[in-house]
Amino acid sequence: MQALSVNAYLKSHIRTVPDWPAPGVQFRDITPLLQDPKVFRVLIDAFVHRYMDRALRPDVVAGLDARGFILGAVLAYELNVGFVPIRKKGKLPFTTVAETYELEYGSATVELHTDAVRAGDRVLLIDDLIATGGTMMAGRKLLEKLGATVIEGAAIVNLPELGGFSRLRASGLALFTLVDFDGL
């Protein structure tokens, strides 16, 4: 039996749901990665091993609403650093900064508490996937408004055909993903 790479192993546990949320869309569902304790550990360990490296080690992990919370909180715990949530508008109870970004079908706004990071903090920004890149770019702008430096954007899945990965890279953001899915 041939051993699978970590990337292939994780990809084999991502479910594709056809025609959701709209006809023609192939939704990449990461919930099977989270359901199996062994698979979930392999997933988290892939990120932990990368960010334990002194050059990439963040001071803070910021997770994007909502699946970035799952990954980000566990990763922050394993790295022994703080975690901050970047939420959809109206979900945070304290003073916030906001950033609005464009979607295929309109716009959305994300917010961050004004005391979530300090000037000079090195932040890892994490989400479940990179599609158009709008959410991750908005999260980066929020963190930078507060004086933090986003050292890298990370995600499980990259959907290269939607262009977000390329746009984020072109903006100067370093990126790390574990699995590419070609095709929409």
matplotlib code that plots the C-alpha trace (Angstrom):
import matplotlib.pyplot as plt

x = [0.0, 1.4, 1.4, -0.5, 1.0, -0.6, -2.1, -3.6, -4.8, -6.6, -8.0, -9.4, -11.5, -13.0, -16.5, -17.7, -21.4, -22.6, -25.0, -24.7, -25.5, -26.4, -26.6, -23.1, -21.2, -19.1, -19.0, -15.9, -17.1, -14.4, -16.7, -15.5, -11.9, -13.3, -15.5, -12.7, -10.3, -7.3, -8.0, -8.5, -5.2, -3.4, -4.9, -4.0, -0.5, 0.2, -0.4, 1.3, 4.5, 4.7, 4.1, 6.4, 9.3, 10.8, 10.7, 6.9, 5.8, 3.0, 2.3, -1.4, -3.7, -6.7, -9.5, -12.1, -15.8, -16.7, -14.7, -11.5, -12.5, -12.3, -8.8, -7.5, -8.4, -7.0, -3.8, -3.4, -3.7, -1.1, 1.3, 0.7, -0.3, -3.5, -6.5, -8.7, -11.9, -12.7, -16.5, -19.3, -20.7, -22.7, -21.4, -18.8, -19.8, -16.9, -15.6, -14.6, -13.0, -14.8, -13.9, -16.4, -15.5, -17.2, -18.7, -20.0, -23.5, -23.1, -20.9, -20.1, -18.5, -16.2, -15.2, -12.4, -12.2, -10.0, -7.9, -7.6, -4.0, -1.2, 1.0, 3.9, 2.1, 2.9, -0.4, -1.3, -4.6, -6.5, -9.7, -11.0, -10.6, -9.5, -12.0, -12.2, -9.9, -12.2, -12.7, -9.0, -8.1, -10.6, -9.2, -5.7, -6.8, -8.4, -5.3, -3.1, -5.4, -4.5, -0.7, -0.3, 1.7, 0.0, 2.9, 0.9, -2.6, -3.4, -6.2, -7.0, -8.3, -7.4, -9.9, -7.4, -10.0, -11.8, -8.6, -8.3, -5.0, -3.4, -5.0, -3.8, -0.3, -0.2, -1.1, 2.1, 0.5, 2.4, 0.0, 0.0, -2.7, -2.8, -5.1, -6.0, -9.3, -9.4, -12.8, -15.8]
y = [0.0, 3.4, 6.1, 9.2, 12.6, 14.7, 16.9, 14.0, 12.4, 15.7, 16.2, 12.6, 13.7, 16.8, 16.2, 17.8, 18.8, 19.5, 22.3, 23.9, 26.7, 27.3, 25.2, 24.6, 25.2, 22.4, 23.2, 21.9, 20.8, 20.5, 19.1, 15.5, 16.8, 17.9, 14.8, 12.2, 12.8, 11.3, 13.4, 16.5, 15.9, 15.5, 18.8, 20.8, 19.2, 20.3, 23.9, 23.5, 22.1, 25.0, 27.7, 26.3, 27.4, 30.5, 32.6, 31.9, 31.9, 34.4, 36.4, 36.0, 33.9, 35.7, 33.5, 34.6, 34.0, 31.2, 28.2, 30.1, 30.2, 26.4, 26.1, 29.3, 28.7, 25.2, 26.3, 29.3, 26.9, 24.5, 27.4, 28.9, 32.3, 34.4, 34.0, 36.8, 36.4, 38.5, 38.5, 39.4, 42.9, 43.3, 40.3, 41.8, 43.6, 46.0, 48.9, 47.7, 48.6, 47.5, 46.7, 46.2, 44.1, 43.1, 39.7, 38.2, 39.1, 42.3, 43.3, 42.2, 43.8, 42.2, 43.7, 43.3, 44.6, 47.7, 46.0, 42.6, 43.2, 45.6, 47.6, 45.4, 42.1, 39.4, 37.8, 34.6, 35.1, 31.8, 30.6, 27.3, 28.3, 30.9, 31.6, 35.2, 36.4, 39.2, 38.0, 37.4, 40.8, 42.5, 40.7, 41.8, 45.4, 45.3, 43.9, 46.5, 49.3, 48.4, 48.3, 44.6, 42.8, 39.8, 37.4, 34.9, 34.0, 30.3, 28.1, 24.4, 24.8, 27.0, 27.3, 28.7, 29.3, 31.9, 34.0, 34.9, 33.2, 35.1, 38.5, 38.0, 37.1, 40.1, 42.3, 41.1, 38.6, 35.4, 32.4, 28.8, 26.3, 22.5, 21.4, 22.8, 22.0, 22.9, 23.5, 25.3]
z = [0.0, -1.0, 1.7, 1.0, 1.5, 4.2, 1.5, -0.4, 2.9, 3.8, 0.3, 0.4, 3.5, 2.0, 0.7, -2.6, -2.5, -6.1, -6.8, -3.4, -2.5, -6.2, -9.4, -10.9, -7.7, -6.3, -2.6, -0.8, 2.7, 5.3, 8.1, 7.5, 8.4, 11.8, 12.5, 12.6, 15.5, 13.6, 10.5, 12.6, 14.4, 11.0, 9.8, 12.9, 13.1, 9.5, 10.6, 14.0, 12.5, 10.0, 12.5, 15.2, 13.0, 14.6, 11.4, 10.9, 14.6, 15.2, 18.3, 17.6, 15.5, 13.9, 12.7, 10.1, 10.8, 11.2, 10.2, 10.8, 14.5, 14.6, 13.1, 14.6, 18.2, 18.2, 16.4, 18.8, 21.8, 20.3, 19.6, 23.0, 21.6, 21.7, 19.4, 18.1, 16.1, 13.1, 13.0, 10.7, 11.4, 14.5, 16.4, 18.6, 21.8, 22.3, 20.3, 16.8, 13.5, 10.4, 6.8, 4.0, 0.9, -2.3, -2.9, -6.2, -5.1, -3.1, -0.1, 3.4, 6.5, 9.0, 12.4, 14.9, 18.5, 18.7, 21.5, 19.7, 18.6, 19.5, 17.1, 16.0, 16.7, 14.1, 13.2, 11.3, 9.6, 9.0, 7.3, 5.9, 2.3, -0.2, -2.9, -4.2, -1.4, -0.2, 3.4, 3.9, 2.4, 4.6, 7.7, 6.8, 6.4, 9.8, 11.5, 9.7, 10.8, 14.4, 13.6, 13.4, 10.6, 9.0, 8.5, 6.4, 5.4, 5.8, 4.7, 4.2, 0.7, -2.2, -5.1, -7.7, -10.5, -8.4, -8.3, -4.7, -4.1, -7.0, -5.9, -2.3, -3.4, -5.8, -2.8, -1.1, 1.3, 1.9, 1.7, 2.8, 1.8, 2.1, -0.7, -4.2, -5.9, -9.6, -11.1, -9.6]

ax = plt.figure().add_subplot(projection="3d")
ax.plot(x, y, z, "-o")
ax.set_aspect("equal")
plt.show()
